[in-house]
Amino acid sequence: MSILIESKLRTPGLREGYVTRPRLLTKLDHGLEKGLILVSAPAGYGKTTLVADWLYQRPALTTAWVSLDENDNNLDIFLRYLTTAIHRTFPRERPCANTKSLLNAPQSPTLETITNTLINDLTQLPYPFLLTLDDYHLITLPAIQQMMAALIRYRPADLQLLLITRIDPALPLLNRRRVQQRLVEIRAADLRFVLAEARAILTRTTGAEVDEETAILLEEQTEGWIIGLQLAGIS
């Protein structure tokens, strides 16, 4: 049995001086109504930090977090992280007990069996629950992608799913959900810092008030990119 890394099951902390972004937090709130949230942008746009800030500011939400990496391209390992995160959120109910039993069986179950069992287990959630998968772009194993596609297609009513990724995942239902307005997306254009946010970042980074003209110039030069703004402030 694989030994799970504890820190991958914890919501990341926020950096000192982080500037909260109410307009995007509100958009994430709307995503709870849809059941599926996609935060997709290249590296350095503050995707993970945004979602972590949102979760810290919404303590009433029932949530679980899994930070993924290349080593999770294994169905058994991926499912162990998933089910462990969920069981820690629901320690009394342990809703994924049947899936866990299949993972510990002497003979590996078929993909269809494990997928259907997981979906059925998640219909037993006692109340709404948000599962966040960070760095989802690192998952390339077809078996996991097929399982996740089925999970989205037959998503249990109380399961809310949030994917943080650098590229759009290979999930065939995304376009359909987009057309049906059953998907909330936050992309690079949304994550771009508007003038007021850029000015706040520059002020925090430099330790001094930045005039509006300078903020406008740097916001245009960096295209509102958070790392670019911070580097500009330092220099």
N, C-alpha and C positions, 0 to 999 in steps of 0.2 A: 504493500500500500504506500502511495506517495505521501510524503510529509508536506503539508501545506504551509506556505509562508504567511504568518499572521498579519504582517503589515499590508498584504494585498487585500485583506478583508476589512480595512478601515478607511473611512473617508479621509482624504489628505487634509492636512492643516492649511491654514491661510498664511501667506507671507505677511510680515509686518509692513504696514503702510498700504495694504491692498485697498483699492477704491471700489466700493460696492456699486452695482449697476442696476438700479431699480427697474428700468425699462425692460431689461432682459429677464430679471427675476419674475416680473409679471407675465412675460411670455412663457416662461417655464411653468408658472402656475396654470396657465391655460392648457398646457400639455397634459396635465393630470386628467383633464376631462376627455382627452382623446385616447389615452392609454398607451401611446407610443410617442417618444420624443427622440429626435435625432439632432445631436450637436456635432456638426461636421465642418472642419476647417483645417488648414495646414498647421504644422507645429508652430508654437509660439504665439498663438492667438488667445490664449487664456481660457481654453475650453474647460479643462478640469477644474481650474480655480473658480470659474463662474459657477459650475454645478455644485462644487463643495460649499461655496458661500451661500447659495440658495438653500442647500440642505441644512446648514447651520442656522439659517434664519427661519427655517420651517420645522422647529423641533417636534411639532405635533405629527409630522409625517412618519409613517412606519416604513423604514428603508433598510436596504442592504447594499453593500458596495463590493465590487470585485475589480481589482486592477489586473488587467491581462498582460501577458507577455508572450514571446515566441514559444516558450516551453509549454504553453497551454494548448498547443495544437495537437491535442490528444483528447479523444472523447472522454475517456475515464477521468483524466485530470481536470478537464473543463467542468465536467458534471460534479466532481467532488468539491470544487470551489463553489459552484452554484448552490448545491444542496447544503453545504456547510454554512454559507452565508445566510440562507433562508432559515435553517434550523436555529441559528443563533438569534435571529429576529423573532422566531416563534419557538422558544425553548420548551414550552409546555405542549404545544400541539404537534411539533415536529412533522409538518405536512408532507415532507418528501421522504418519508420512511420507506415507502415501497420502491422508490427509485434507488435509495441507498442500498436496499436489500439486493436489488439486481446488480449493483456495482460490486457487491461483495460475494456474489454467487460464484461457484466453482467454474461455471461455464459462462462466457460472455454472451449477453443477450443480443439479439439483432437490433439494428438501428431503429427499425419500426417499433419494436417492443419497448425499448428504452425511451423513445420519444413519446409514444402514447402514454406510457406510465407516468412520465414527468408531467405531461399536460393534465392527466387525470389527478395527479397528486396536487397540482396547483389549483385545481377547482375546489380544494378543501381549505383554502386560506380562510381564516376566520374573519378577516376584514381587509380593506384595500391596502396594497403593499407595493412600494416602488423598488425595483431592482435596477441598479446602475452598473453598466459594464463599461469600464474605461479602457481606452486604447483598443477598441474592438477591431480596428484595421489590421491588427497583428494576427487575427484569427483567419487562417486561410484553408484549414482542413475542410474538404467538402462535406464530410459527415456532420460536423458541427454546424456548418452553414445550412444544411438540409434540416437539421433539428431545429435551429432557430427560425427558419422559414415556417416550419410547421407550428412552432410555438406562437408566432405572430398570427398565422392564419386562424388558429383555433384558440386564441388568447383567452384564458379564463377571465371572467368579468372583474375579479379583484386584483389582477396582476397589471401593474403599470411598468412599462419598460423604457429605460433611458439608455441610449447608446452614444458614447463619446468616441469619435473616430476622426482620422485625418482624411479618409476617403469614404465615399458612399459604400456601404456594405453590399455584398451580393445577395440581396433579399428581393425576390421577384415581386413581392406585394407592395413595395414602397411606392411605386408610381400610382397604383390603384388607390392606396390609402391617401396619397397626396391629392388626387382628383376628388376623392370622396370627403376631403377635409377631415380625415381621421388621423392626421399626423401633424405634429408641430415640429418645425425645423428651425434651428439657429445655425447660421452659416457665417463665413468670413465677413460678408458685408454687414451682418448684424453685429458681429463682434468688434468691428471697427469702432474705435473710440470717437464719439462726437466731440465737438469743441469743448464743452463744459467738462467732460470726462478727461479729455486730453490735458486740459489746463490743470485739473486736480492731480493727475499723474505727475506732470512736470513740477508742480509745486511740492509734492511729496518727495520727489527724487532730488530736487535741487535744495530743498529746505528753505526756499524763499518764494515769495509771490511772483508768479510769472505774468507779465502783461499780456493782454488779449492779442496784440499784434504778433508777438513771438509765438504764442500758442497756436494761432492760425497758421503761421508759416511752418512750424514743426509738424502740426497735424497733417498739413498737405504733403510735406516731404516724406513723412513716414506712412501716409495713407491710413492713419489711425491705428497702426500696428503697435500693440502694447510693448513688445520688446524694443522696437525702434524708438518709441517715445522715451522709454527708460534710458536707453543708451544716449539719446539726444540730451536728456536731462543731465546725465552724468558728465557728458563732454562739455 
